[in-house]
Amino acid sequence: MSGTAWMALALLIGAPTAGGAASPDIDAVQKEAIDTASRAVLDGHPDAALARIEPVIAAYQSTYSGETRKIYCGMSTAQTLAYMALAASEKHDAVAFGPGYCTALYVKGFALVDLKRLPEARAVYERVVALAPMHAHFLTELGQTYRPDRNWPKMLDLCTRAAGLADLAPPDAVASEHGFAWRCMGYALTEQGKYDESEALYRKCLELDPNDAKAKSELSYIADQRRKKT
């Protein structure tokens, strides 16, 4: 599990339920259970987290089951506005609820990754991305699930999309979302032998955070690979 992913999950604990455009009540009702499941994952108990989060997800599904509009999760104000603008331009009805449903699904995916149940985790992340397609973090997490398969083109595509959407993250998370996506892209590019491109991305990470240990480590790896080829 990446350090950025740990941080993202930790930040969800205690986060406000604002962000969606409609029906915040279920988010308020389910917040304590979501926080409890999040803490279980962070404490190294993914099985307990799954047991706690499944009823939460079922509650959201029951609540939204009669909704005929296209459903989005409003993970930030900017994303909510973008979804509504998109729906208007495409002339279809849509609604952006609060972040709770997607947060619950994200916690489930997180726990499944920890349990090494990767195909199930990927399926959950795909559901999250369908509900919050402009939330960079979810796209990057989905991209990371292709790393064990060594599917570098798919990983690169998803994380490139994430990088392009990072500015729509909550303001205090924009820099970290850029870094998370760029490191994901850099890893995929390095594995394809595209060292110049990956190096440039890792250096962008260091411009954001000069103490980015992962970016420094990957730059050292790239330098070692180049020396081996000379």
C-alpha positions as CSV (number, residue, x, y, z in Angstrom):
1,M,0.0,0.0,0.0
2,S,1.5,3.4,-1.0
3,G,2.2,6.1,1.5
4,T,0.0,8.5,-0.4
5,A,-2.8,6.0,-0.2
6,W,-2.4,5.7,3.5
7,M,-2.5,9.5,3.8
8,A,-5.6,9.7,1.7
9,L,-7.4,7.2,3.8
10,A,-6.3,8.9,7.0
11,L,-7.6,12.2,5.8
12,L,-11.0,10.7,5.2
13,I,-11.4,10.1,8.9
14,G,-12.9,13.2,10.3
15,A,-13.4,14.8,7.0
16,P,-16.7,16.8,6.6
17,T,-19.5,15.4,4.6
18,A,-20.0,18.5,2.5
19,G,-19.2,18.4,-1.2
20,G,-22.2,16.8,-2.8
21,A,-25.3,18.6,-4.0
22,A,-28.0,16.5,-2.5
23,S,-29.2,14.4,0.4
24,P,-26.3,14.7,2.9
25,D,-28.3,12.9,5.6
26,I,-27.0,9.4,4.8
27,D,-23.5,10.6,4.8
28,A,-24.0,12.0,8.3
29,V,-25.6,8.7,9.4
30,Q,-22.9,6.5,8.0
31,K,-19.8,8.7,8.8
32,E,-19.0,7.0,12.1
33,A,-19.1,3.5,10.5
34,I,-17.0,4.7,7.6
35,D,-14.4,6.2,10.0
36,T,-14.4,3.0,12.0
37,A,-13.7,0.9,8.9
38,S,-11.0,3.3,7.8
39,R,-9.2,3.1,11.1
40,A,-9.4,-0.7,10.9
41,V,-7.5,-0.7,7.6
42,L,-5.0,1.8,8.9
43,D,-4.5,-0.4,12.0
44,G,-3.8,-3.4,9.8
45,H,-7.2,-5.2,10.2
46,P,-8.6,-5.3,6.6
47,D,-10.9,-8.2,7.4
48,A,-12.6,-6.2,10.2
49,A,-12.8,-3.2,7.8
50,L,-14.6,-5.3,5.2
51,A,-17.1,-6.5,7.8
52,R,-17.8,-3.0,8.9
53,I,-18.0,-1.4,5.5
54,E,-20.2,-3.9,3.7
55,P,-23.4,-2.9,5.5
56,V,-22.6,0.8,4.8
57,I,-22.3,0.1,1.1
58,A,-25.6,-1.8,1.2
59,A,-27.2,1.1,2.9
60,Y,-26.1,3.5,0.2
61,Q,-27.2,1.2,-2.5
62,S,-30.6,0.8,-0.9
63,T,-31.0,4.6,-0.5
64,Y,-30.0,5.4,-4.1
65,S,-31.8,2.4,-5.7
66,G,-34.7,4.4,-6.9
67,E,-32.7,7.2,-8.3
68,T,-33.3,7.6,-12.1
69,R,-30.7,10.3,-12.6
70,K,-27.0,9.6,-13.3
71,I,-25.3,9.5,-9.9
72,Y,-22.0,11.1,-9.1
73,C,-20.1,11.5,-5.9
74,G,-19.2,15.1,-5.2
75,M,-15.7,14.7,-3.7
76,S,-15.0,18.4,-4.1
77,T,-17.0,21.5,-5.0
78,A,-15.1,21.8,-8.3
79,Q,-15.9,18.2,-9.3
80,T,-19.6,18.6,-8.4
81,L,-19.8,21.7,-10.6
82,A,-18.0,19.9,-13.4
83,Y,-20.4,16.9,-13.3
84,M,-23.4,19.2,-13.4
85,A,-22.0,21.2,-16.3
86,L,-21.2,18.0,-18.1
87,A,-24.8,16.7,-17.6
88,A,-26.2,20.0,-18.9
89,S,-24.0,19.9,-22.0
90,E,-25.0,16.3,-22.7
91,K,-28.6,17.0,-21.9
92,H,-29.2,14.3,-19.4
93,D,-30.3,14.4,-15.7
94,A,-27.7,13.9,-13.1
95,V,-27.2,14.4,-9.3
96,A,-24.0,14.7,-7.2
97,F,-24.5,13.3,-3.8
98,G,-22.0,13.7,-1.0
99,P,-18.7,11.8,-0.9
100,G,-19.8,9.1,1.5
101,Y,-20.7,6.3,-1.0
102,C,-17.5,6.6,-2.9
103,T,-15.5,6.9,0.4
104,A,-17.1,3.6,1.6
105,L,-16.3,1.9,-1.7
106,Y,-12.7,3.2,-1.6
107,V,-12.3,1.8,1.9
108,K,-13.5,-1.6,0.7
109,G,-11.1,-1.5,-2.2
110,F,-8.3,-0.5,0.1
111,A,-9.0,-3.4,2.4
112,L,-9.1,-5.8,-0.6
113,V,-5.7,-4.6,-1.8
114,D,-4.3,-5.3,1.7
115,L,-5.8,-8.8,1.6
116,K,-4.2,-9.3,-1.9
117,R,-7.6,-9.8,-3.5
118,L,-6.5,-7.7,-6.4
119,P,-9.2,-8.6,-9.0
120,E,-11.9,-7.7,-6.5
121,A,-10.2,-4.5,-5.5
122,R,-9.9,-3.5,-9.1
123,A,-13.6,-4.1,-9.7
124,V,-14.4,-1.9,-6.6
125,Y,-12.1,0.9,-7.8
126,E,-13.7,0.7,-11.2
127,R,-17.1,1.3,-9.5
128,V,-15.7,4.2,-7.6
129,V,-14.2,5.8,-10.8
130,A,-17.6,5.4,-12.5
131,L,-19.2,7.4,-9.7
132,A,-16.4,10.0,-9.4
133,P,-14.6,10.0,-12.8
134,M,-13.0,13.4,-12.1
135,H,-11.4,12.4,-8.8
136,A,-7.8,12.0,-9.5
137,H,-7.0,9.8,-6.5
138,F,-9.4,7.1,-7.4
139,L,-8.0,6.9,-11.0
140,T,-4.4,6.6,-9.7
141,E,-5.4,3.9,-7.3
142,L,-7.1,2.0,-10.1
143,G,-4.0,2.5,-12.2
144,Q,-1.8,1.0,-9.4
145,T,-3.8,-2.2,-9.5
146,Y,-2.3,-2.9,-12.9
147,R,1.2,-2.8,-11.5
148,P,1.4,-6.4,-10.3
149,D,0.2,-7.5,-13.8
150,R,3.0,-5.4,-15.4
151,N,0.3,-3.8,-17.6
152,W,2.3,-0.6,-18.0
153,P,0.3,0.9,-20.8
154,K,-2.9,0.6,-18.8
155,M,-1.3,1.9,-15.6
156,L,0.2,4.8,-17.5
157,D,-3.1,5.7,-19.2
158,L,-5.1,5.8,-16.0
159,C,-2.5,7.8,-14.1
160,T,-2.1,10.2,-16.9
161,R,-5.8,10.8,-16.8
162,A,-5.5,11.3,-13.0
163,A,-2.7,13.9,-13.5
164,G,-4.9,15.9,-15.8
165,L,-7.7,16.0,-13.2
166,A,-5.6,16.7,-10.1
167,D,-6.5,20.4,-10.1
168,L,-10.1,19.5,-9.4
169,A,-9.2,17.9,-6.1
170,P,-9.9,19.7,-2.8
171,P,-7.5,22.7,-2.7
172,D,-5.4,21.3,0.1
173,A,-4.9,18.0,-1.9
174,V,-4.0,19.3,-5.3
175,A,-0.3,19.1,-4.9
176,S,-0.4,15.6,-3.3
177,E,-2.7,14.3,-6.1
178,H,-0.3,15.6,-8.8
179,G,2.6,13.9,-7.0
180,F,0.7,10.6,-6.6
181,A,-0.3,10.6,-10.3
182,W,3.2,11.6,-11.5
183,R,4.9,8.9,-9.5
184,C,2.5,6.3,-10.9
185,M,3.2,7.6,-14.5
186,G,6.9,7.6,-13.8
187,Y,6.9,4.0,-12.5
188,A,5.1,2.8,-15.6
189,L,7.4,4.7,-17.9
190,T,10.6,3.5,-16.1
191,E,9.4,-0.1,-16.5
192,Q,9.0,0.6,-20.3
193,G,12.6,1.9,-20.4
194,K,11.5,5.5,-21.0
195,Y,13.9,7.0,-18.6
196,D,14.0,10.5,-19.8
197,E,10.2,10.8,-19.5
198,S,10.0,9.2,-16.1
199,E,12.9,11.3,-14.8
200,A,11.2,14.5,-15.8
201,L,8.1,13.4,-13.9
202,Y,10.0,12.6,-10.8
203,R,11.8,15.9,-10.9
204,K,8.4,17.6,-11.1
205,C,7.5,15.7,-7.9
206,L,10.6,17.1,-6.2
207,E,9.5,20.6,-7.3
208,L,6.3,20.0,-5.3
209,D,8.0,18.4,-2.4
210,P,11.8,18.4,-2.2
211,N,11.6,15.7,0.5
212,D,9.7,13.2,-1.7
213,A,11.6,10.1,-0.8
214,K,9.9,7.9,-3.4
215,A,10.8,10.3,-6.2
216,K,14.4,10.4,-5.0
217,S,14.6,6.7,-4.8
218,E,13.2,6.2,-8.4
219,L,15.7,8.8,-9.7
220,S,18.5,6.8,-8.1
221,Y,17.2,3.7,-9.7
222,I,17.0,5.4,-13.2
223,A,20.6,6.6,-12.7
224,D,21.7,3.0,-11.8
225,Q,20.0,1.6,-14.9
226,R,21.7,4.1,-17.2
227,R,25.1,3.3,-15.7
228,K,24.5,-0.4,-16.4
229,K,23.9,0.4,-20.1
230,T,27.1,2.4,-20.5
